Amino acid sequence: MKEHINNWLTEKMKTAGLLACGIRAPDRKTFTRSQSPQFSPVALEHACRCLADTFQILNTNHFPAGLIRWVYENYFVYGSVRSDGICIAILTRREAPNLQPADLEGIIAEFQSLQT
């Protein structure tokens, strides 16, 4: 699984406008990729853990959520979770003219069907 996910993340990072992304499994294994030294692997692992915790809390409280977006001053963090508990975090700039909504939708759709 590790090599397959690492290859997929590396390929997705070629998408214009992505700064970083990470995948976290229920067993707490986290895979990250970043285009920016500002987003270190440790910071991305922390963001993925917070995202996984958020989805767990939403689920526990019966709030259906398959896709969320956190808004920061200069960045967006998109998150999606699968039925098996694996989640993805995608970081972009708020102003990312090269990144189209269809690009994000495509990445999330691929993630949802990604074989692990």
Summary of the structure (lengths in Angstrom):
residues: 116
radius of gyration: 13.2
end to end distance: 5.4
largest distance: 37.1
contacts: 326
relative contact order: 0.21
helix: 38%
strand: 27%
